[in-house]
Amino acid sequence: MKNLKVPFSPIRFSRNTLYLLDQRKLPNHEVWVPCRSSRAVWKAIRTMVVRGAPAIGVAAGYGLYLGIRSFKGDPKDFCTRLVQEARYLDSSRPTARNLAYAVERIIQKVCVSKEKSVPKLKQQVLEEAERIHNEDIQICRKIGQYGSALFRKGNTILTHCNAGGLATSGYGTALAVFYALKEKKIPFSVYVDETRPLLQGARLTAWELFKSKIPATLICDNMAASLMHAGKIDGVVVGADRIAMNGDTANKIGTYGVAVLAKVHGIPFYIAAPSTTFDLKAKTGKDIPIEERPHHEVSEMHGKRLAPKGMKVFNPSFDVTPHPYISGIITEAGVLKAPFQHSIKKIQTLLKK
């Protein structure tokens, strides 16, 4: 992957160790967490050391290898163990499709192999994990190229949460559009939603854009409506964690509200996501599982209580934006437009190859 340039990489694999940039510590500290077992990778995904649908898919691929690296049984039992490890890793976070895609792809690749040598089967798992990692960078670059063509000189774009290099292998999905615009030397600016409750916008997207010298302004989540009304936003680009076959899209909580505001104000609202985010089994958004996270993420901040002790809390990590609110879905295969049931067939073909 040395020939693939990325702004930075939050994922490294070396000498049977997966190194993950701890996104809980940003922007104040850049700390790398070493993972040497599938259990360590599961914990890193669950506790959001690594987050973002493509990134946790890449991490899970390496985690699957770490889970079977010490396997010493019979070759005929290898796939049974591989499937067990895959199910375990998939249980870490339920909404993001890319995680399940990565482990399913490795199982399909290895378990249909006629290879009888356990060491070589292990090597196949690692090679496929590396392939997924490499492909993610290439796919994100294509998303950036297609997405950047949707905007022109002087545009101001709003984004929600973090769908940048930190959420992928280093180039991003929604933020890939911004990186591509910068590479084309097209002047533009960005508004960054803070994204409560974990502030992925304020902590992560702001850090990325500042580090990359892309002009950006941080705003509270409840400021977007007034900015749209004032004519200060020309378009919205966000990422996705899972996309149904009708175009309904799950993304970080608060995305649906931004989409509604954009629709009311006549502003184009785009999803940026790789084909691996599409769920062939989900007909509509109702088929997408929504993760609910610990209550303290809402009632506390940096260890300090914000709400009365004992207060009831509801903390879904994602919401679903219905497809009528989406202007287009930016993928490595181009920009998909409504009717999505028709345009998504292009993605179905890619995934079935």
C-alpha positions in Angstrom: 0.0 0.0 0.0 3.0 2.3 -0.1 2.0 3.7 -3.5 -1.4 4.8 -2.3 -1.2 8.3 -0.8 -3.6 9.1 2.1 -3.7 12.1 4.4 -3.0 9.8 7.3 -3.8 6.2 8.2 -5.6 5.3 11.5 -4.9 1.6 10.9 -1.6 -0.2 10.7 -0.8 -3.9 10.7 2.8 -5.1 11.4 4.4 -8.2 12.9 1.1 -9.9 13.8 -0.1 -6.7 15.6 -3.0 -4.4 14.6 -2.3 -0.8 15.6 -5.3 1.5 15.9 -5.2 5.2 16.4 -7.3 5.7 19.6 -10.1 8.1 18.4 -11.3 8.6 22.0 -8.1 10.5 22.8 -8.3 12.9 19.8 -7.7 15.8 19.3 -5.6 16.2 22.4 -3.5 13.1 22.2 -2.5 10.8 19.4 -2.3 7.4 21.0 -1.9 4.0 19.2 -3.5 0.9 20.7 -1.8 -2.4 19.9 -4.2 -5.4 19.3 -2.8 -8.9 19.3 -5.9 -11.0 19.6 -9.5 -11.0 18.2 -10.7 -10.2 21.8 -8.6 -7.0 21.7 -9.9 -6.0 18.3 -13.5 -6.7 19.5 -13.0 -4.5 22.5 -11.4 -1.7 20.3 -14.4 -1.7 18.0 -16.9 -1.9 20.8 -15.4 0.9 22.9 -14.8 3.0 19.7 -11.0 3.1 19.8 -11.7 2.6 16.1 -15.0 3.7 14.5 -16.5 4.5 11.2 -18.1 1.7 9.1 -15.2 1.1 6.6 -12.5 1.3 9.3 -14.2 -1.2 11.6 -14.6 -3.5 8.6 -10.8 -3.3 7.9 -10.1 -3.8 11.6 -12.4 -6.8 11.8 -10.6 -8.4 8.8 -7.3 -8.3 10.7 -9.0 -9.3 13.9 -10.2 -12.4 12.2 -6.7 -13.3 11.3 -5.5 -12.7 14.8 -8.3 -14.9 16.1 -7.2 -17.9 14.1 -3.4 -17.3 14.1 -2.9 -19.7 17.0 -5.2 -22.4 15.6 -3.5 -25.8 15.7 -6.4 -28.2 14.9 -7.3 -30.3 11.9 -7.7 -28.5 8.6 -11.3 -29.7 8.3 -12.1 -27.8 11.6 -10.4 -24.6 10.5 -13.5 -23.0 8.9 -15.6 -23.9 11.9 -13.2 -21.9 14.0 -13.1 -19.1 11.4 -16.9 -18.8 11.4 -16.9 -18.7 15.2 -14.4 -15.9 15.3 -16.3 -14.0 12.6 -19.6 -14.2 14.6 -17.8 -13.0 17.7 -16.3 -10.0 15.9 -19.6 -9.2 14.2 -21.2 -8.9 17.6 -19.1 -5.9 18.6 -21.3 -3.3 16.8 -24.5 -4.3 15.0 -25.4 -1.4 12.7 -22.4 -0.9 10.4 -22.6 -3.3 7.4 -18.9 -3.1 6.5 -17.9 -5.2 9.5 -20.1 -8.1 8.5 -19.1 -7.7 4.9 -15.4 -8.0 5.7 -15.6 -11.2 7.8 -18.2 -12.8 5.4 -15.9 -12.1 2.4 -12.9 -13.7 4.1 -14.9 -16.8 5.1 -16.2 -17.1 1.5 -12.8 -16.8 0.1 -11.0 -19.2 2.4 -13.6 -21.8 3.0 -14.2 -22.5 -0.6 -10.4 -23.0 -1.0 -9.2 -26.5 -1.7 -6.1 -25.7 0.4 -5.5 -28.4 3.1 -2.5 -26.8 4.9 -3.5 -24.9 8.0 -0.6 -22.4 7.8 -1.5 -21.6 4.2 -5.2 -21.2 5.1 -4.1 -18.7 7.8 -2.1 -16.9 5.2 -5.1 -16.7 2.9 -7.1 -15.0 5.7 -4.3 -12.4 6.2 -4.0 -11.8 2.5 -7.7 -11.2 2.1 -7.7 -8.8 5.1 -4.8 -6.9 3.5 -6.7 -6.8 0.2 -9.8 -5.3 1.9 -7.6 -2.7 3.5 -6.0 -1.8 0.2 -9.3 -1.7 -1.7 -10.8 0.6 0.8 -8.3 3.3 0.0 -8.8 2.9 -3.7 -12.6 3.0 -3.3 -12.5 6.1 -1.2 -10.5 7.9 -3.8 -13.1 7.1 -6.4 -15.8 8.4 -4.1 -13.9 11.6 -3.7 -13.5 12.1 -7.5 -17.2 11.5 -8.2 -18.4 13.6 -5.2 -16.1 16.5 -5.9 -17.8 16.9 -9.4 -21.0 17.8 -7.6 -19.6 21.1 -6.2 -18.1 24.2 -7.7 -15.8 27.1 -6.8 -16.9 28.9 -3.6 -19.4 26.4 -2.3 -19.9 25.8 1.4 -20.7 22.3 2.5 -22.1 21.0 5.7 -21.0 17.6 7.1 -22.2 15.6 10.2 -20.2 13.3 12.4 -16.9 12.0 11.0 -16.7 10.2 7.6 -13.1 11.0 7.0 -9.8 9.3 7.0 -10.3 8.3 10.6 -13.5 6.4 9.6 -11.7 4.5 6.8 -8.2 3.5 5.9 -7.1 7.1 5.6 -9.0 9.0 2.9 -12.6 9.0 3.9 -16.0 8.8 2.3 -17.8 12.2 2.9 -14.5 13.9 3.6 -13.0 12.2 0.5 -15.1 14.8 -1.4 -13.2 17.6 0.5 -9.8 16.0 -0.1 -10.5 15.7 -3.8 -11.7 19.3 -4.1 -8.5 20.4 -2.4 -6.4 18.3 -4.7 -8.2 19.9 -7.7 -7.4 23.4 -6.1 -11.1 24.3 -6.1 -11.8 26.9 -3.3 -14.5 25.8 -0.9 -15.3 25.8 2.8 -16.9 23.4 5.3 -19.3 23.7 8.3 -18.8 20.9 10.8 -21.6 19.7 13.1 -20.3 19.0 16.6 -22.3 15.7 16.6 -23.5 15.0 20.1 -23.2 13.0 22.3 -19.6 11.9 21.5 -18.6 14.9 19.5 -17.1 13.1 16.6 -17.5 16.3 14.5 -15.8 18.6 17.0 -13.1 16.1 18.0 -12.4 14.2 14.8 -13.7 15.9 11.7 -12.4 19.3 12.9 -9.0 17.7 13.7 -8.8 16.1 10.3 -9.7 19.2 8.4 -7.5 21.5 10.5 -4.6 19.0 10.1 -5.2 19.0 6.3 -5.5 22.8 6.1 -9.1 22.7 4.7 -11.1 25.8 5.7 -13.7 24.7 8.2 -16.0 26.2 10.9 -17.3 24.2 13.8 -20.9 24.7 14.8 -23.3 23.3 17.4 -25.8 20.7 15.9 -28.7 23.1 16.5 -27.2 25.9 14.3 -27.6 24.1 11.0 -31.2 25.3 10.4 -30.4 29.0 10.8 -27.3 28.8 8.5 -29.4 27.1 5.8 -32.1 29.7 6.2 -29.4 32.4 5.8 -28.3 30.8 2.5 -24.8 30.0 3.9 -24.9 26.3 3.0 -24.8 25.0 -0.6 -24.9 21.3 0.0 -24.6 18.5 2.6 -22.4 15.4 2.5 -22.4 12.7 5.1 -21.3 9.1 5.4 -23.3 6.0 6.1 -23.1 2.9 8.2 -25.7 0.8 6.3 -27.8 1.4 3.2 -31.0 -0.5 2.4 -31.9 -1.6 -1.1 -34.5 1.3 -1.5 -31.9 3.9 -0.5 -32.9 4.4 3.1 -29.7 5.1 5.0 -28.5 4.7 8.6 -25.9 7.1 9.8 -24.9 8.9 13.0 -27.8 10.1 15.1 -28.9 13.5 13.9 -28.3 12.9 10.2 -32.1 12.5 9.6 -32.7 15.9 11.1 -30.1 17.5 8.8 -31.7 15.8 5.8 -35.1 17.2 6.7 -33.7 20.7 7.1 -31.9 20.4 3.7 -35.1 19.3 2.0 -37.1 22.2 3.5 -34.4 24.7 2.3 -33.9 23.2 -1.2 -30.3 22.1 -0.4 -28.9 18.9 -2.0 -28.2 16.2 0.6 -25.7 13.5 -0.4 -24.6 10.2 1.2 -21.1 9.1 0.5 -20.4 5.4 1.0 -18.6 2.4 -0.6 -20.6 -0.5 -2.1 -19.7 -2.6 1.0 -22.1 -0.4 3.1 -25.1 -1.6 1.1 -27.1 -4.4 2.7 -28.5 -6.8 0.1 -30.8 -8.3 2.7 -32.3 -5.0 3.9 -35.3 -4.0 1.8 -35.9 -0.8 3.7 -34.6 1.2 6.6 -36.9 -0.8 8.9 -34.6 -3.8 8.3 -31.5 -2.0 9.7 -30.7 -2.7 13.3 -30.0 0.4 15.4 -27.4 0.2 18.1 -28.2 1.7 21.5 -25.1 2.8 23.4 -24.4 3.3 27.1 -26.5 6.0 28.8 -23.5 7.8 30.4 -22.5 9.0 26.9 -25.4 11.4 27.1 -25.6 12.1 30.8 -21.9 12.7 31.3 -19.1 14.4 29.5 -15.4 13.8 30.2 -16.4 12.1 33.4 -18.5 15.0 34.6 -22.3 14.6 35.1 -24.5 16.8 33.0 -27.9 15.4 34.1 -29.4 14.5 37.5 -28.3 11.2 38.8 -31.0 8.6 38.0 -32.4 10.5 35.0 -33.7 8.2 32.3 -31.6 8.3 29.1 -32.2 7.2 25.5 -29.1 6.9 23.4 -29.5 5.4 19.9 -26.2 5.7 18.0 -27.8 6.0 14.6 -31.0 7.1 12.8 -32.3 6.2 9.4 -32.8 8.9 6.7 -35.6 7.8 4.3 -34.6 7.8 0.6 -36.9 10.7 -0.5 -34.7 13.1 1.5 -31.5 11.9 -0.3 -30.4 13.7 -3.5 -27.8 11.1 -4.4 -25.5 8.4 -3.0 -21.9 8.8 -4.0 -20.2 5.5 -4.5 -17.1 4.1 -6.2 -19.4 3.2 -9.1 -20.7 6.8 -9.5 -23.4 8.9 -8.0 -26.7 6.9 -7.6 -29.9 8.9 -8.2 -33.6 8.2 -7.6 -35.3 5.9 -8.2 -32.8 4.1 -6.0 -34.4 0.7 -6.4 -33.1 0.9 -10.0 -29.8 2.7 -9.6 -28.7 0.4 -6.7 -28.8 -2.5 -9.0 -25.3 -1.4 -10.1 -24.1 -1.9 -6.6 -25.8 -5.3 -6.4 -23.8 -6.4 -9.4 -20.5 -5.2 -7.8 -21.2 -7.1 -4.6 -22.1 -10.3 -6.3 -18.9 -10.5 -8.3 
